[in-house]
Amino acid sequence: MTANKQKSGEPKDEALTFEEAYTRLEKTVQTLEQGGLTLEETARLFEEGMRLARVCNERLDVTELRLTQVQTRLAEQMDLFGEKPADAAHDRPETS
């Protein structure tokens, strides 16, 4: 038996979006918090929750990298025009 066992009909971890994984993680946590589960059910849900948390973290890491790359490209483009992003804010006329 593998630790990454999926129920039939559920998308594999690679196919889950952040929102899907997060929603499933929330439901898993709610079920665990309600209690009344057997030890085996609790362990299975805990493992599933940890797996879903890992998926969420991976999606966030990928998104953070993409945003950092966009910021870097923007800064490089601003340098081509002789401006730095922080300088651009100071060059704007003040509004009252």
N, C-alpha and C positions, 0 to 999 in steps of 0.2 A: 504494500500500500504506500502511495506517495504522499508526501506532506502537502503537495500542491493540488490535491484532489478537488475537482470541480463538479458541481451538480450538473446533470445533463440539462441543456438549454441555457446555461449561464455562459456569458462570454468569457474567454480566457483573459488572464490578467493583461496581456499585451493589447487586447482589444478594448479594454475599459477606458473610458474617459475619466478625467479627474472627478467630474460631477457624479458619474455613475459609481465610482469606487467610494467616494465620500458618502453618498446616500446609503450605500450598502453598509459602510462602516458605522454610520449613525444607527441604522436598524440593528446591527449586530450588538452594539454597545447597549442600546435600549433593552434588547432581549436579555443580555447578561445582567443588567441592572435590575430587571424584574425578578430575577431569581427563579427558584422552583425547578431548576434544571438538574439533571443527573451530572455526576462528575464527568462522564464521557462527553455529554452534550456541552458542558461548560468548557472543557478542554478543546473540543472541536471549534466552538465559536471563538474562543480566545485565539486559536491559531489562525482562523479566518480573519479575525480583526487585525492581527499583526500583519498578515499578508496584505490586507487592504490598506493599512496604514503605510506599508512600504510602497505600494502602487501610488498612493497619493503623494508621498514624498518624492518619488521618482518623477512624477508629472510636474510637480512644483520645481524641482531642480532643472528639468529641461526648459521650462518656461522662463525661469530666472536666467539661464544661460542665453536664451534667445533675446530677452530684454537687454541684457548686458551687451550682446553683440550689436543690437540696434543702437544703443547709446554710444558705443564706441564708433560705429559708422557715422552717426550724427556729429560727434565731436570731430572726427576726421574731416567731414565736409565743412564744418564751421571753420576749422583751421585753414582750409583752402581759401576761404573768403576773408581770412584775417581776423576772425572773431572767435572768441571762446564762448561757450554757452553762458557762463556766469557774466561775461562782459556784455552780452546782448541785453540782459535784464537791466544793467546800469545805463545803457544807451537810450532806453525808452523814455519819452517825456513823461513827467509826473502828471497824474490826474488827481483833481481834488473833488 
